[in-house]
Amino acid sequence: ESTMQNVSDLIFAAGMALPSPSTPIAVQYDLLLLTFVFREKDGIILDAEANMVCDITSTYLRYLLVGRCIYTDVDQIIWEIEHTYLGISRQALLVCVKDAYSKICERGSWLPGLRSPSRPSTVEVLLDNRTEFEYDNKEEVPCSRGGNSMKELPPTAVCVVGLSKTGSRNPITKVHQSLIASLIVDSQTGEIYAAEFNTVCRLTNDFITSLIVGRNLRTDVDELIQAIQVRYMGDSRRAIATILKDAQNRLSNYVPRSSSGQLNT
């Protein structure tokens, strides 16, 4: 029996923020929304979701949140978003977390004064975002079956988001305004673990990512762009090349830092 069925012990929280007008999120949703469910008794986050354009970005955010204690780990959550999410919506995400936390503090008269429990080592979130979450009855922590798991990612993994404008006649412009890509990358080696583009057709995304996943964002971008020019016969070739260069630049400018600081409200 899943502990998710015991809804009397669960709290739903949501934080909102205005994304930058230039992002596809703003075109589709007006507001960026971060939602999560946590246990009232200890604040452990059991599941989370954000209305990001690319599912893999929402999955990565779930990876950062699930297993954390919302009562005591807010500073750490904020730090991880600040230092592992390399995208233009980072500030909006931080506002979402602070907004949700503020609501919990205002309305949660039941907030216990407890120390943060250790994050369960069994937390597992699938990269393909198609898993059905289960909850272990003994440990009461999230777990899942099948697929490629984010629990196998090293602590050096980061989420890099690249952005590019597309032509006025491109269907992407009509739907999203811009083409974006979300890449899960090793910040040290540059290896690309997973990727997703907000293309109109899923097949297009699958083909592009098949060329990219497993390659190196630090050293292979020129080769990847060449492969796109030769093998991708669509209208977004230039935009894809721009995105890869943008993502490479973001990763090159990334400087890992040690965790510090208090919640800046």
Sequence and secondary structure as in RCSB ss.txt:
>XXXX:A:sequence
ESTMQNVSDLIFAAGMALPSPSTPIAVQYDLLLLTFVFREKDGIILDAEANMVCDITSTYLRYLLVGRCIYTDVD
QIIWEIEHTYLGISRQALLVCVKDAYSKICERGSWLPGLRSPSRPSTVEVLLDNRTEFEYDNKEEVPCSRGGNSM
KELPPTAVCVVGLSKTGSRNPITKVHQSLIASLIVDSQTGEIYAAEFNTVCRLTNDFITSLIVGRNLRTDVDELI
QAIQVRYMGDSRRAIATILKDAQNRLSNYVPRSSSGQLNT
>XXXX:A:secstr
  GGG GGGEEEEEEEE   TTSHHHHHHSSEEEEEEEETTT BEEEEEE  SSHHHHHHHHHHHTT BTTT HH
HHHHHHHHHEESTTHHHHHHHHHHHHHHHHHH TT          TT   BTTS    EE TTT  EE  SS BG
GGS TTEEEEEEEEE  TTSHHHHHTSEEEEEEEEETTT BEEEEEE  SSHHHHHHHHHHHTTSBTTT HHHHH
HHHHHH  STTHHHHHHHHHHHHHHHHT            
